[in-house]
């Protein structure tokens, strides 16, 4: 369903190596566009930074969707972005955790509101995990040495 978002792009397998080379090249150079007539223009920094982010994601095999920040998503698209079920998303909407509008009988969620909720949710999860790790250390169930042992045993 994420591929239903506007401008979804993924790198097919044959493009992986050239994209990785391009990513490495962008770390060492500041690109310019050269027109068919030879006219050159340096890329503005904002476009250069966006290009680097897109290329990095594509080099790591991620699907890229260019989404206008004020885009309204269907509940299917919103639940897919959050990786939750639609009934759970409806619960979040009904509780007021994520703002929405109604278009006829359909609910629409603004992309920026969805990303704000996701950012808050991820921060809460990180905080809970940190607290759980700290509690486990206090109770003696976990020590930092456990990480080093796991890393030593895990295959590279």
N, C-alpha and C positions, 0 to 999 in steps of 0.2 A: 504493500500500500504506500510506502514512502516514495516509491517510484512514481506515484500519482502526483506528487508535488511538482510545481513548475521547475523546468530546467534540470531534472535529475540526470546526472552524468556518472558513468563509471568507466574505469579503464579496462578494456579487454586485455586478456593475458599477453598478447603480442606487444601491447603498448607499455607494459610495465618497465622494461629496461630503459627505453628512451625517456620515460617520465622520471625515473630515478636519476638518470644522467642530468636531466634538466634541473632537478631539485639540487643536485650537487653544484651545478654551474651557477645557479641563482645565489648560492651562498658566497660566491667569489666575484660576482659581477653585478653591475647595475644595468638592466636591459633597456634597449631602445627598440622602437619599431622602425622598420625601413619600408617605405612605400615602393610600389612598382616603378615609380619615377626616380627612385633614389633618395627621396626626401626622408630625413631622419627626425624622429621625435623621441625624447627621453620619456619614459613612463613616469607619471606623477607618483610620489611616494605611496599614496593611498592605494593606487592600483597595484604597485609593486608588492606591497605587503599582502594584499588580497590574493594576488597571483601566487605568492610563496605559500600561503596557507592552503590554497586549493591544490597546488601541486604536491605539497607534503601529504595531504589527506589521500589524494589519488595514488601516490607512490606507495602508500601503506594499504591500498586496496579498498578504501572506503568509497561509498557512493556519495556523491556531492549533489546537493540541491541548493540552488540559488533562490532564496526566498525573500521577497520584500518584507521588511521589518513589520509593516502594518497589515500584512496578509491575514485574512480570516480563514481558518482551517475548519474542515468538517470534523465531526466527532471521531470518525474513522481515522482520519489523518492525525488528529491530536492524540488519540489513544496509541496509535502506532509510534509516534514520536516519543511518548513517555514510556512505551513498552508496557502498557497496562491494558486490561480488558475495557471494552466500552462501558459495561455496567459500572465498573470501578470509576471510570472517568465521569459518568453521570453522577455518581455519588459525590465526587469532588466538586462538580459544578453546582449541585444542589446545596452542598454545605457552604458554598461561597469561597472555597479555597482557590478556585480559578474563575475569573470573570468570563462571562459569555454574553452573546446577543442572540436573539431569535430572528431568523429570517423565515417568515411563515411559521411552519411548525418545526423547523430544523434549528438546532443550536449551532452556533459558530464561535470558535475560540480564536482570539487574536494571537498571532504567533509570538509577539513579544510577551504577552501575559503567560503563555505556556512556558516560554524559556525562563521567565522569572520564577514561576512555580518550580520548574525543574532545578534551577540553581539553588533555591531554598531547600528543596527536598534533599538534594545531594549534600548540602552543607550540614543538614540535620543528621543524615546518615553517617557522614564522616565524624561528626561530634559524638554520636552514639557509639561508633566503633572505637573511637579513642577512649571513651569512658569505660567501655567493656574491656579493652586491653589493659587499662590502668587498674581496674578492679581485679582482673585475672592475675596481674602481677602482684597486687597486694595480698591476694589469697594464696599465692604460690603456685598457681596453675600454669603460669606462663612466665618465662624469663626471656630477655633479649637474646640469650645464648641459643634458645630454641630456633630463632631465625637463622643463625649462622649454621647450626646443625642441619636444618632443612636445606639451606643453600648448598652445603657440602655434599649432601646426599642426592639432591636433584640433578638430573642430567642437564647439561648445558644446551 
